[in-house]
């Protein structure tokens, strides 16, 4: 029996549901999900294995025009995803206008690989509106296969999976069959903590913050984790910690619950806040935080 394997890269504008889609396709929450733009900063692989196939999904940051070095690294991840995919999942949603002005349309047209145009969030509009949008996207991307889905509800993902399997090239697996992702354990701890900051704080705080795990020690019945939260200004540090440390305590408590669920083990989590001025514009700092 022949074996299929390949890289299926998910691209699209911010907030169209790429991370929710990845989590549904993989069957486990790997990417953090919030309603804020720029939630996804890193490219993340989620690996799905079957007896005769291996699909390597890749979640990417939302496409944007960079305003500082961190966003340049995020944009680079999107361009790389356009170049190294076997199948491209161009993801849009029912709130986006099908248009030549869409920043990714020309880039998607230029690729020489199969493209699936995913119209997400179809649960928010009528079937007639879905059909009209699909028709317009198909006109813009005539070589693509257009599929409507609701990633949140898991609707029509079976059709999407079957289409991917049809288009997947024959190849031996790229990763061991029991591997789920390319990221180390501490990456998911950092992302869970950052997700709570995105959810609990407003204005510039979530976009001025980065998280780094300083230590990760696994014992028989407990994981001890110490993590540092970087901010850009003293005022942000004060907001993040809150009155008598209550705001940071809430972040730690909620993050610990999710980390325990992720690893299925008790967790002791310590959080520290450090001011690192202009960390978003410093190459060395960004590389040390895993940006490439």
One Martini backbone bead per residue (centre of mass of N, CA, C, O) as a GRO file, in nm:
protein
  292
    1UNK     BB    1   0.096   0.036   0.023
    2UNK     BB    2   0.069   0.355  -0.011
    3UNK     BB    3   0.217   0.670   0.092
    4UNK     BB    4   0.120   0.977   0.248
    5UNK     BB    5   0.280   1.312   0.241
    6UNK     BB    6   0.258   1.655   0.392
    7UNK     BB    7   0.239   2.008   0.360
    8UNK     BB    8  -0.019   2.206   0.533
    9UNK     BB    9  -0.078   2.542   0.482
   10UNK     BB   10  -0.193   2.816   0.685
   11UNK     BB   11  -0.353   3.105   0.552
   12UNK     BB   12  -0.416   3.456   0.647
   13UNK     BB   13  -0.579   3.668   0.801
   14UNK     BB   14  -0.666   3.803   1.072
   15UNK     BB   15  -0.932   3.636   1.234
   16UNK     BB   16  -1.031   3.365   1.046
   17UNK     BB   17  -0.945   3.077   1.206
   18UNK     BB   18  -0.672   2.911   1.193
   19UNK     BB   19  -0.632   2.792   1.481
   20UNK     BB   20  -0.901   2.649   1.504
   21UNK     BB   21  -0.855   2.469   1.261
   22UNK     BB   22  -0.608   2.322   1.358
   23UNK     BB   23  -0.728   2.201   1.618
   24UNK     BB   24  -0.945   2.035   1.468
   25UNK     BB   25  -0.758   1.869   1.276
   26UNK     BB   26  -0.582   1.748   1.519
   27UNK     BB   27  -0.757   1.718   1.805
   28UNK     BB   28  -0.592   1.963   1.946
   29UNK     BB   29  -0.468   2.209   2.153
   30UNK     BB   30  -0.207   2.420   2.019
   31UNK     BB   31  -0.344   2.681   1.953
   32UNK     BB   32  -0.410   2.983   2.034
   33UNK     BB   33  -0.731   3.157   2.122
   34UNK     BB   34  -0.851   3.475   2.006
   35UNK     BB   35  -0.995   3.795   1.916
   36UNK     BB   36  -0.713   3.888   1.869
   37UNK     BB   37  -0.481   4.015   1.703
   38UNK     BB   38  -0.179   3.844   1.694
   39UNK     BB   39  -0.186   3.574   1.848
   40UNK     BB   40  -0.013   3.459   1.628
   41UNK     BB   41   0.358   3.428   1.600
   42UNK     BB   42   0.406   3.132   1.528
   43UNK     BB   43   0.508   2.859   1.376
   44UNK     BB   44   0.294   2.558   1.366
   45UNK     BB   45   0.294   2.214   1.412
   46UNK     BB   46   0.049   1.960   1.306
   47UNK     BB   47   0.022   1.605   1.345
   48UNK     BB   48  -0.132   1.362   1.123
   49UNK     BB   49  -0.205   1.012   1.161
   50UNK     BB   50  -0.202   0.730   0.950
   51UNK     BB   51  -0.148   0.439   0.804
   52UNK     BB   52  -0.123   0.606   0.492
   53UNK     BB   53  -0.061   0.889   0.654
   54UNK     BB   54   0.079   1.240   0.665
   55UNK     BB   55  -0.018   1.543   0.821
   56UNK     BB   56   0.134   1.875   0.801
   57UNK     BB   57   0.042   2.124   0.980
   58UNK     BB   58   0.042   2.498   0.940
   59UNK     BB   59   0.057   2.759   1.143
   60UNK     BB   60   0.003   3.116   1.104
   61UNK     BB   61   0.030   3.424   1.090
   62UNK     BB   62  -0.115   3.697   1.022
   63UNK     BB   63  -0.143   3.906   0.771
   64UNK     BB   64   0.096   4.185   0.757
   65UNK     BB   65   0.225   4.506   0.806
   66UNK     BB   66   0.512   4.589   0.920
   67UNK     BB   67   0.622   4.791   1.228
   68UNK     BB   68   0.815   4.567   1.345
   69UNK     BB   69   1.029   4.308   1.398
   70UNK     BB   70   0.829   4.100   1.493
   71UNK     BB   71   0.649   4.131   1.232
   72UNK     BB   72   0.869   4.041   1.039
   73UNK     BB   73   0.884   3.750   1.144
   74UNK     BB   74   0.587   3.685   1.088
   75UNK     BB   75   0.594   3.741   0.780
   76UNK     BB   76   0.810   3.528   0.714
   77UNK     BB   77   0.633   3.282   0.787
   78UNK     BB   78   0.434   3.325   0.554
   79UNK     BB   79   0.632   3.312   0.313
   80UNK     BB   80   0.736   3.029   0.376
   81UNK     BB   81   0.456   2.886   0.350
   82UNK     BB   82   0.437   2.947   0.039
   83UNK     BB   83   0.709   2.770  -0.036
   84UNK     BB   84   0.672   2.472   0.151
   85UNK     BB   85   0.420   2.359   0.024
   86UNK     BB   86   0.184   2.113  -0.092
   87UNK     BB   87  -0.057   2.261   0.056
   88UNK     BB   88  -0.297   2.529   0.043
   89UNK     BB   89  -0.470   2.714   0.308
   90UNK     BB   90  -0.690   2.949   0.223
   91UNK     BB   91  -0.816   3.175   0.469
   92UNK     BB   92  -1.144   3.275   0.523
   93UNK     BB   93  -1.442   3.479   0.571
   94UNK     BB   94  -1.769   3.618   0.591
   95UNK     BB   95  -1.636   3.919   0.645
   96UNK     BB   96  -1.489   3.903   0.382
   97UNK     BB   97  -1.393   4.052   0.086
   98UNK     BB   98  -1.401   3.964  -0.230
   99UNK     BB   99  -1.077   4.067  -0.364
  100UNK     BB  100  -0.810   4.207  -0.530
  101UNK     BB  101  -0.719   4.362  -0.254
  102UNK     BB  102  -0.631   4.123  -0.132
  103UNK     BB  103  -0.310   4.054  -0.004
  104UNK     BB  104  -0.318   3.724  -0.107
  105UNK     BB  105  -0.416   3.665  -0.395
  106UNK     BB  106  -0.156   3.687  -0.569
  107UNK     BB  107   0.009   3.480  -0.406
  108UNK     BB  108  -0.181   3.238  -0.454
  109UNK     BB  109  -0.174   3.241  -0.766
  110UNK     BB  110   0.152   3.187  -0.783
  111UNK     BB  111   0.127   2.914  -0.703
  112UNK     BB  112   0.219   2.546  -0.782
  113UNK     BB  113  -0.011   2.443  -0.594
  114UNK     BB  114  -0.250   2.328  -0.419
  115UNK     BB  115  -0.569   2.496  -0.351
  116UNK     BB  116  -0.757   2.582  -0.056
  117UNK     BB  117  -1.057   2.752  -0.013
  118UNK     BB  118  -1.157   2.879   0.300
  119UNK     BB  119  -1.483   2.924   0.434
  120UNK     BB  120  -1.541   3.071   0.727
  121UNK     BB  121  -1.811   3.107   0.946
  122UNK     BB  122  -2.096   2.989   0.828
  123UNK     BB  123  -2.280   3.017   1.094
  124UNK     BB  124  -2.328   3.349   1.049
  125UNK     BB  125  -2.488   3.267   0.787
  126UNK     BB  126  -2.645   3.203   0.511
  127UNK     BB  127  -2.651   2.983   0.253
  128UNK     BB  128  -2.672   3.205   0.036
  129UNK     BB  129  -2.423   3.365   0.126
  130UNK     BB  130  -2.222   3.139   0.092
  131UNK     BB  131  -2.259   3.095  -0.214
  132UNK     BB  132  -2.180   3.381  -0.300
  133UNK     BB  133  -1.892   3.379  -0.184
  134UNK     BB  134  -1.786   3.129  -0.327
  135UNK     BB  135  -1.822   3.240  -0.614
  136UNK     BB  136  -1.623   3.480  -0.580
  137UNK     BB  137  -1.371   3.318  -0.499
  138UNK     BB  138  -1.364   3.139  -0.752
  139UNK     BB  139  -1.316   3.376  -0.948
  140UNK     BB  140  -1.040   3.462  -0.816
  141UNK     BB  141  -0.977   3.124  -0.774
  142UNK     BB  142  -0.999   2.897  -1.021
  143UNK     BB  143  -0.780   2.670  -0.910
  144UNK     BB  144  -0.943   2.632  -0.666
  145UNK     BB  145  -1.077   2.478  -0.378
  146UNK     BB  146  -1.395   2.536  -0.243
  147UNK     BB  147  -1.467   2.548   0.122
  148UNK     BB  148  -1.708   2.527   0.359
  149UNK     BB  149  -1.682   2.633   0.711
  150UNK     BB  150  -1.685   2.546   1.076
  151UNK     BB  151  -1.453   2.539   1.309
  152UNK     BB  152  -1.610   2.567   1.574
  153UNK     BB  153  -1.823   2.323   1.484
  154UNK     BB  154  -1.693   2.121   1.258
  155UNK     BB  155  -1.797   2.195   0.977
  156UNK     BB  156  -1.692   2.016   0.692
  157UNK     BB  157  -1.412   1.868   0.768
  158UNK     BB  158  -1.439   1.602   0.613
  159UNK     BB  159  -1.414   1.725   0.331
  160UNK     BB  160  -1.141   1.854   0.373
  161UNK     BB  161  -0.983   1.596   0.439
  162UNK     BB  162  -1.042   1.445   0.175
  163UNK     BB  163  -0.910   1.655  -0.009
  164UNK     BB  164  -0.628   1.639   0.109
  165UNK     BB  165  -0.582   1.333   0.055
  166UNK     BB  166  -0.604   1.357  -0.255
  167UNK     BB  167  -0.355   1.581  -0.278
  168UNK     BB  168  -0.154   1.415  -0.150
  169UNK     BB  169   0.151   1.305  -0.166
  170UNK     BB  170   0.374   1.071  -0.223
  171UNK     BB  171   0.516   0.956   0.094
  172UNK     BB  172   0.700   0.937   0.342
  173UNK     BB  173   0.742   1.008   0.648
  174UNK     BB  174   0.878   1.289   0.832
  175UNK     BB  175   0.768   1.169   1.100
  176UNK     BB  176   0.697   1.025   1.360
  177UNK     BB  177   0.392   0.863   1.427
  178UNK     BB  178   0.389   0.992   1.744
  179UNK     BB  179   0.398   1.281   1.643
  180UNK     BB  180   0.243   1.613   1.694
  181UNK     BB  181   0.501   1.813   1.704
  182UNK     BB  182   0.779   2.062   1.690
  183UNK     BB  183   0.738   2.146   1.982
  184UNK     BB  184   0.814   2.214   2.289
  185UNK     BB  185   0.681   2.223   2.597
  186UNK     BB  186   0.745   2.527   2.668
  187UNK     BB  187   0.584   2.659   2.442
  188UNK     BB  188   0.296   2.594   2.561
  189UNK     BB  189   0.331   2.750   2.818
  190UNK     BB  190   0.380   3.028   2.693
  191UNK     BB  191   0.109   3.038   2.533
  192UNK     BB  192  -0.087   3.013   2.770
  193UNK     BB  193  -0.001   3.266   2.916
  194UNK     BB  194  -0.049   3.462   2.677
  195UNK     BB  195  -0.350   3.407   2.648
  196UNK     BB  196  -0.432   3.531   2.923
  197UNK     BB  197  -0.333   3.815   2.853
  198UNK     BB  198  -0.519   3.857   2.611
  199UNK     BB  199  -0.789   3.817   2.782
  200UNK     BB  200  -0.727   4.026   3.050
  201UNK     BB  201  -0.617   4.251   2.854
  202UNK     BB  202  -0.569   4.574   2.726
  203UNK     BB  203  -0.460   4.719   2.463
  204UNK     BB  204  -0.106   4.707   2.468
  205UNK     BB  205  -0.021   4.468   2.647
  206UNK     BB  206  -0.034   4.203   2.463
  207UNK     BB  207   0.181   4.347   2.246
  208UNK     BB  208   0.418   4.388   2.492
  209UNK     BB  209   0.435   4.071   2.528
  210UNK     BB  210   0.650   3.811   2.664
  211UNK     BB  211   0.737   3.456   2.699
  212UNK     BB  212   0.963   3.273   2.932
  213UNK     BB  213   1.101   2.977   3.013
  214UNK     BB  214   1.331   2.902   3.272
  215UNK     BB  215   1.180   2.641   3.402
  216UNK     BB  216   1.152   2.262   3.368
  217UNK     BB  217   1.034   2.035   3.622
  218UNK     BB  218   0.999   1.686   3.634
  219UNK     BB  219   0.810   1.494   3.836
  220UNK     BB  220   0.623   1.241   3.933
  221UNK     BB  221   0.359   1.457   4.038
  222UNK     BB  222   0.523   1.718   3.912
  223UNK     BB  223   0.542   2.053   3.772
  224UNK     BB  224   0.807   2.290   3.757
  225UNK     BB  225   0.749   2.643   3.688
  226UNK     BB  226   0.935   2.912   3.535
  227UNK     BB  227   0.830   3.247   3.435
  228UNK     BB  228   0.885   3.514   3.203
  229UNK     BB  229   0.764   3.851   3.172
  230UNK     BB  230   0.774   4.074   2.909
  231UNK     BB  231   0.819   4.424   2.902
  232UNK     BB  232   0.861   4.777   2.804
  233UNK     BB  233   0.735   4.904   3.078
  234UNK     BB  234   0.667   4.999   3.396
  235UNK     BB  235   0.361   5.045   3.356
  236UNK     BB  236   0.307   4.757   3.251
  237UNK     BB  237   0.396   4.608   3.501
  238UNK     BB  238   0.180   4.725   3.688
  239UNK     BB  239  -0.066   4.620   3.531
  240UNK     BB  240   0.007   4.317   3.529
  241UNK     BB  241   0.010   4.286   3.842
  242UNK     BB  242  -0.136   4.477   4.017
  243UNK     BB  243  -0.311   4.492   4.294
  244UNK     BB  244  -0.133   4.302   4.501
  245UNK     BB  245  -0.105   4.087   4.247
  246UNK     BB  246  -0.390   3.997   4.126
  247UNK     BB  247  -0.356   3.984   3.817
  248UNK     BB  248  -0.122   3.776   3.808
  249UNK     BB  249  -0.265   3.558   3.968
  250UNK     BB  250  -0.485   3.504   3.757
  251UNK     BB  251  -0.301   3.414   3.532
  252UNK     BB  252  -0.168   3.179   3.687
  253UNK     BB  253  -0.422   3.015   3.753
  254UNK     BB  254  -0.533   2.977   3.459
  255UNK     BB  255  -0.275   2.859   3.337
  256UNK     BB  256  -0.241   2.614   3.522
  257UNK     BB  257  -0.496   2.465   3.438
  258UNK     BB  258  -0.412   2.428   3.136
  259UNK     BB  259  -0.142   2.286   3.185
  260UNK     BB  260  -0.260   2.044   3.333
  261UNK     BB  261  -0.436   1.952   3.094
  262UNK     BB  262  -0.208   1.916   2.886
  263UNK     BB  263  -0.025   1.712   3.088
  264UNK     BB  264  -0.176   1.557   3.311
  265UNK     BB  265  -0.066   1.747   3.561
  266UNK     BB  266   0.070   1.883   3.812
  267UNK     BB  267   0.126   2.242   3.889
  268UNK     BB  268   0.400   2.471   3.946
  269UNK     BB  269   0.365   2.831   3.919
  270UNK     BB  270   0.594   3.089   3.822
  271UNK     BB  271   0.585   3.451   3.807
  272UNK     BB  272   0.764   3.702   3.617
  273UNK     BB  273   0.854   4.052   3.582
  274UNK     BB  274   1.013   4.222   3.297
  275UNK     BB  275   1.194   4.487   3.178
  276UNK     BB  276   1.224   4.526   2.805
  277UNK     BB  277   1.324   4.744   2.606
  278UNK     BB  278   1.231   4.702   2.284
  279UNK     BB  279   1.209   4.385   2.218
  280UNK     BB  280   1.058   4.396   1.928
  281UNK     BB  281   1.351   4.541   1.796
  282UNK     BB  282   1.540   4.284   1.882
  283UNK     BB  283   1.706   4.034   1.742
  284UNK     BB  284   1.835   3.879   1.977
  285UNK     BB  285   1.580   3.857   2.147
  286UNK     BB  286   1.401   3.716   1.935
  287UNK     BB  287   1.579   3.464   1.898
  288UNK     BB  288   1.566   3.379   2.203
  289UNK     BB  289   1.232   3.349   2.156
  290UNK     BB  290   1.213   3.183   1.856
  291UNK     BB  291   1.277   3.369   1.625
  292UNK     BB  292   1.343   3.336   1.245
   0.00000   0.00000   0.00000
